[in-house]
Amino acid sequence: MKARAILLDKEDNVVTLTVAVKQGSDVAYLSDGGEVVIRAEEDIPTGHKIAIRKIAKGTAAMKYGAPIGAATADIEPGRHVHTHNMASMRGKGAQHHER
């Protein structure tokens, strides 16, 4: 049985797991109407993200079709994408103004 994940936007390079997966498990998600399967390269908890394409160090992890963080190391497909290898881009250089 394959674990399931959700691709939120065709531009995303991560999918969100609906269940926890163990290293070596197949993870399936729908893309352009077809099922895509990738192999989890490590244990990943429920609700966390897994890379579906290589994310080079310094480039954006994409979810919802928008950047959610910058990779702090190269992240290969099938790897867990979380705070250990991604830094938030929220608030970087943002200016807050009260109205």
Rosetta silent file (secondary structure, phi, psi, omega in degrees, C-alpha in Angstrom):
SEQUENCE: MKARAILLDKEDNVVTLTVAVKQGSDVAYLSDGGEVVIRAEEDIPTGHKIAIRKIAKGTAAMKYGAPIGAATADIEPGRHVHTHNMASMRGKGAQHHER
SCORE:     score description
SCORE:     0.000 S_00000001
   1 L     0.000  133.818 -179.787    0.000    0.000    0.000 S_00000001
   2 L   -88.856  142.698  171.918    1.289    3.432   -0.963 S_00000001
   3 E   -73.093  154.790 -179.368    1.230    6.387    1.403 S_00000001
   4 E  -108.113  149.192  176.134   -0.697    9.388    0.144 S_00000001
   5 E  -141.935  162.819 -176.572    0.430   12.978   -0.239 S_00000001
   6 E  -118.692  125.181  172.040   -1.173   16.151   -1.543 S_00000001
   7 L   -95.774  120.912 -174.492    0.226   18.371   -4.294 S_00000001
   8 L   -90.666  -26.301 -178.703   -1.364   21.796   -3.855 S_00000001
   9 L  -151.637  144.006 -177.200   -0.073   23.567   -6.986 S_00000001
  10 L   -63.010  -18.956  178.105    1.654   22.369  -10.161 S_00000001
  11 L   -83.863  -11.139 -176.064    4.595   24.711   -9.422 S_00000001
  12 L   -66.044  146.220  173.992    5.255   23.087   -6.019 S_00000001
  13 L  -113.024   11.671  173.271    8.433   21.085   -5.435 S_00000001
  14 E  -134.019  154.757  169.941    7.069   19.534   -2.214 S_00000001
  15 E  -124.381  157.289 -178.881    3.985   17.508   -1.340 S_00000001
  16 E  -102.631  127.716 -178.339    2.342   17.200    2.078 S_00000001
  17 E   -75.729  137.766  176.435    2.018   13.730    3.598 S_00000001
  18 L   -92.024  -11.763  176.981   -1.402   12.594    4.832 S_00000001
  19 L  -144.237  159.284  174.348    0.220    9.816    6.908 S_00000001
  20 L   -69.017  146.268  177.423    3.637    9.193    8.438 S_00000001
  21 E  -125.978  151.485  175.165    6.029    7.266    6.194 S_00000001
  22 L   -99.784  152.833  176.066    9.041    5.073    6.850 S_00000001
  23 L   -51.393  134.684  179.402   12.225    5.188    4.809 S_00000001
  24 L    91.397   -9.021  179.040   11.803    3.143    1.628 S_00000001
  25 L   -73.652  147.535  172.271    8.006    3.589    1.491 S_00000001
  26 E   -83.398  138.446  178.702    6.309    4.578   -1.755 S_00000001
  27 E  -122.241  126.527 -177.824    4.445    7.893   -1.626 S_00000001
  28 E  -113.148  142.849  173.832    1.758    8.638   -4.227 S_00000001
  29 E  -146.600  160.333  179.497    0.207   11.966   -5.208 S_00000001
  30 E   -95.039  134.446  177.822   -1.910   13.214   -8.105 S_00000001
  31 E  -142.849  124.896 -178.330   -0.385   15.550  -10.682 S_00000001
  32 L    51.593   39.066  175.673   -2.082   16.635  -13.902 S_00000001
  33 L    83.060   -7.243 -179.805   -4.713   13.940  -13.379 S_00000001
  34 E  -116.330  159.058  179.119   -2.247   11.076  -13.058 S_00000001
  35 E   -86.028  133.802  175.905   -0.675    9.320  -10.113 S_00000001
  36 E  -116.926  138.404 -179.732    3.002    9.946   -9.414 S_00000001
  37 E  -122.425  131.560  173.948    4.986    7.745   -7.012 S_00000001
  38 E  -126.393  161.534 -179.946    8.212    8.672   -5.254 S_00000001
  39 E  -101.933  130.012  175.928   10.215    6.791   -2.642 S_00000001
  40 L   -71.210  126.291 -178.319   10.682    8.259    0.852 S_00000001
  41 L   -91.420   -1.180  177.349   14.408    8.428    1.547 S_00000001
  42 L  -162.452  166.965  174.975   13.887    8.791    5.317 S_00000001
  43 L   -67.063  135.174 -178.753   11.154    8.541    7.966 S_00000001
  44 E  -138.194  130.378 -178.296    8.813   11.549    7.707 S_00000001
  45 L   -71.418  159.807  173.944    5.933   12.460   10.077 S_00000001
  46 L   -54.280  138.770  175.756    2.291   13.014    9.106 S_00000001
  47 L    81.775   -5.613  178.781    1.594   16.502    7.777 S_00000001
  48 L   -90.442  172.163 -174.976    5.225   17.201    6.888 S_00000001
  49 E  -102.677  148.770  176.156    6.618   17.863    3.431 S_00000001
  50 E  -128.103  135.440  179.917    8.631   15.641    1.118 S_00000001
  51 E   -70.177  134.998  176.764   10.635   16.948   -1.849 S_00000001
  52 L  -106.828  -12.331  172.509    9.371   15.753   -5.240 S_00000001
  53 L  -140.136  160.528  177.130   12.188   17.451   -7.189 S_00000001
  54 L   -62.189  135.642  175.189   15.688   18.488   -6.181 S_00000001
  55 E  -116.535  108.329 -176.708   15.715   21.768   -4.269 S_00000001
  56 L   -71.922  147.332  177.136   19.177   23.329   -4.546 S_00000001
  57 L   -50.651  132.678  178.266   20.716   25.104   -1.573 S_00000001
  58 L    88.120   -9.206  178.627   19.579   28.731   -1.524 S_00000001
  59 L   -98.928  167.211 -173.196   16.539   28.162   -3.727 S_00000001
  60 E   -81.880  137.478  163.744   12.902   28.228   -2.664 S_00000001
  61 E   -81.932  131.043 -174.349   10.836   25.348   -1.431 S_00000001
  62 E  -112.102  128.205  174.263    7.487   25.890   -3.150 S_00000001
  63 E  -143.446  142.912 -174.706    4.057   25.089   -1.649 S_00000001
  64 L    64.473   18.056 -177.067    0.710   26.637   -2.671 S_00000001
  65 L    75.502   14.082 -177.586    2.576   27.879   -5.764 S_00000001
  66 E  -136.172  153.543  177.701    4.553   30.262   -3.530 S_00000001
  67 E   -68.428  135.020  178.196    7.928   30.136   -1.770 S_00000001
  68 E  -114.116   -8.407  179.814    7.684   28.915    1.838 S_00000001
  69 E   173.566  168.485  178.605   11.386   28.894    2.656 S_00000001
  70 E  -110.329  134.675  178.846   14.899   28.678    1.282 S_00000001
  71 E   -65.206  130.866  177.258   16.843   25.428    1.305 S_00000001
  72 L   -92.586   -4.730  176.085   19.846   25.609    3.655 S_00000001
  73 L  -154.969  161.746  173.295   21.308   22.511    1.956 S_00000001
  74 L   -60.949  135.438  178.734   20.618   20.600   -1.253 S_00000001
  75 E  -119.941  114.904 -178.545   17.424   18.572   -0.768 S_00000001
  76 L   -82.004  157.030  175.986   17.082   15.510   -2.979 S_00000001
  77 L   -55.843  140.396  179.485   13.717   14.052   -4.062 S_00000001
  78 L    90.771   -5.056 -179.166   12.201   11.845   -1.372 S_00000001
  79 L   -92.468  150.341  176.304   13.808   13.803    1.479 S_00000001
  80 E   -64.577  132.779  176.800   12.016   15.454    4.396 S_00000001
  81 E  -114.296  111.781 -176.408   11.658   19.232    3.945 S_00000001
  82 L  -159.643 -165.821 -173.586   11.443   20.994    7.313 S_00000001
  83 L   -63.469  -19.287  179.803   13.324   23.363    9.634 S_00000001
  84 L   -74.813  -17.246 -179.563   16.473   21.199    9.601 S_00000001
  85 L  -138.693   14.721  179.602   17.096   21.971    5.911 S_00000001
  86 E  -146.129  135.649  176.264   14.923   25.015    5.174 S_00000001
  87 E  -108.050  138.714  179.421   14.878   28.556    6.594 S_00000001
  88 L   -60.893  144.377  175.419   11.712   30.624    6.634 S_00000001
  89 L  -104.202   -2.537 -179.058   11.521   33.484    4.167 S_00000001
  90 L   -65.653  133.083  174.836    8.682   35.151    6.086 S_00000001
  91 L    78.451   -4.694  179.680    9.471   38.614    7.276 S_00000001
  92 L   -68.725  108.920  179.222   12.872   38.767    5.570 S_00000001
  93 L    76.093    3.039 -178.030   13.150   42.426    4.655 S_00000001
  94 L   -74.858  142.707  176.678    9.434   42.945    5.180 S_00000001
  95 L  -108.154  131.304  178.670    8.339   46.305    6.452 S_00000001
  96 L  -107.610  129.935  179.897    5.342   46.480    8.764 S_00000001
  97 L  -123.032  134.899  174.523    3.279   49.643    8.877 S_00000001
  98 L   -85.017  147.825  178.377    0.448   50.398   11.260 S_00000001
  99 L  -115.037    0.000    0.000   -2.639   51.959    9.821 S_00000001
